[in-house]
């Protein structure tokens, strides 16, 4: 729950936009202003009624001393609605609360909010909302920001040499992640996961039979391959529960033996609302977590294999495609069961199903230092089985050269729909550059 404290700054000479937006009317009649305050509070409550937010009692400010009243309430976000020139200097007191400030006024009238922003923007976490749509979108991101605080993610098998040789070189430190998002990273050794995996059998046999029943076709795998993968799925979920974690990633290498790679298990977890990232890539895991919370959908994570500037297409390829890409509440797609890159160590398992052409998607990733998010929309024009990894999406975008020059790395998160505005809002509130 996000607690929002509204502060209505009226001052001595409040002004309100005329109904035809042709100018302002000034009215110092107290009863008129009080009615305006009630009207504004009602509009705010209606705007935020389906948000996970509690709007506190507004504080009305007519002089500098009344700003002190607003300092008494504990909140997660201060919403300043300003209707006068002046009193801006006194608002600096609110910065001492170390709480984000969102500036507003009347819908589509940023005049007085921007007047305050000039003084405050470089002194704290301060942003501006243009209208109720913008206000609601930004409050949703503040909800996300609060929900991430003290969240824990697991990085599995990071004591293996493969982690230090590859993933560790592109990952931010745990301190950077905590500072930016308030998220704690907990590393789990290979031996701990193997111990859990070895404890599971009968439950995995039953789960493997369910997966076999869901499949439309089985090519290379045998039933024992599914049992080994089901054991991994169940072992990872137990670790998530024991560590009170919200997301997971794991080293991908034959060094994880006797464990299989987690492609199929991780695709299933994403369908269940658990962000499960590949290759112990922490920036990609964090992006999966943000995307899932913002978009309420599972997402695909893949490599940029080919970028064709003549056709303006990119090929994004990986082996863990969720079966509910259209949303958590839809029926999962059925799939054929395949091996992992033509290899078969420890029963490694993947799945394939074709995604429909014409689907709008957003490609997004953050940089390893957690300072920027780069996003671009596109349309699926083809879906190939194999090619590089098990599933390869061919996505048409507006300018391939521009994308390759601006994007922040190889792994891209792909989610159904156009989420550019929400991602831009999130970048702003988390203090990250947004590149498009």
C-alpha positions, 0 to 999 in steps of 0.5 A: 500500500502506497500512502499519499499525502495531498497538500493543496497550496492556495496561498492568499490569492489562488487562481483557477483555470476557466472552464474554456481554458481561456485564462484564470479566475482569481477568487479569494472567497474562502467558501469557494476555495473550500469547495474547490478543495473538496472537488479536487480531493474527490477527483484525486480519489476517483483517479486512484480508486483502483490503485494500491494507494491510500490517499490521506487527508489533504492539508490546505495551505494558505500561508507559510506556517500551514506548510508545517502541518503537512510535516506531521503526517507520515507518507510514501509520496507527497502530492503537491497541488499548487494554485498560486504564485509564491510559497515555493521557498517554504515547500523546501521544508518538505524535502527534509522528509526524504519522501518523493514529491509529485507536483500537480495543479489542475488537469492539463494546466502545468503552469503553477506546478512547473513554477514550483519545479523550477525551485525544487527539481535539483534538491530532491526526488521531485516530478511533475504530473500533467493530468490525471492520466499522467498522475495515475501512471506516475503513482503506479510507478511509485507503488512499484518502487515501494513494492521493490524495497526489501525484495530479494532475488536469488542468483543460483550457482554463482560459486561456479567458475562459469559465473566469474568468467562471464556473468560477473563481468557484466553484473552490477554489485549488490550495493548498486542494486540495493541503492537503485532499487532497494533489492537484495541479491542473495547468492546460493551455492551450487551444492545447496541447489543440488542437495535440494534437487536430490531430495525430490523424486515422486513429486517430479515424476507426477509433474513430468507426466503433467508436462507430457500431457500438455505437449503436442509433440515430443521430439528428442526428450524421453520421460526421464529428461522431464523428470530431471527438469521437474526436479530442478523446477521444484527445487528452485521453487523450494529455495525461493520459498525458503529464502522469501525471494521474488525472482531467480536467475541461474548460471547456464553451463555444463558446470551445473551438472548433475543439474539440467539447464533451467530453460523449460522450468524458468518458462513455467515459472514466468507463467506463474509470475516468478521472474526467472532470468537466464545466465545469472544476468542480473540486469536482465533479471531486474528488467524482467522483474520491472516489466512483469510488475509494470505490464502484468505479463510474463516476458521473453529474454533473448539474444540479438542474433541478427540485425538487418538494416535493409529489412529493419528486422532483428532476430531475438533468440533464446530457449525459455519462451513463456506459454502465457505471453498474452497475460497471466490470465490467458490459457497457456499455449501448447508446445512441442518438447525439444532438447537444448541446442541439439545437446543432451546433458543431464536431460536438458529440456526446452519447448517450442510453439509459434507466436503469431505474426502482427503482435506489437511488442516492446524490447527493453533492457537496462545497462549494467551500471543501472543508470539507463533503460533503452526501449523500442517497439516493434512487430513480430513478423516471423517466429522460427524454431531453432536458428540459434536457440530454440525460439527465434522471434523476427521483429520489425522495428523502425530503425535497426541501425539506431537500435544497435547503436543505442541499445545497452547490451545483448540480452533484450526483454520482449513483452507483448504490447507498447509499454514505452510511456510506462517504461519512460515514467519508471526510468524518470522516477528511478532516476535513470536515463530513458533511451528510445 
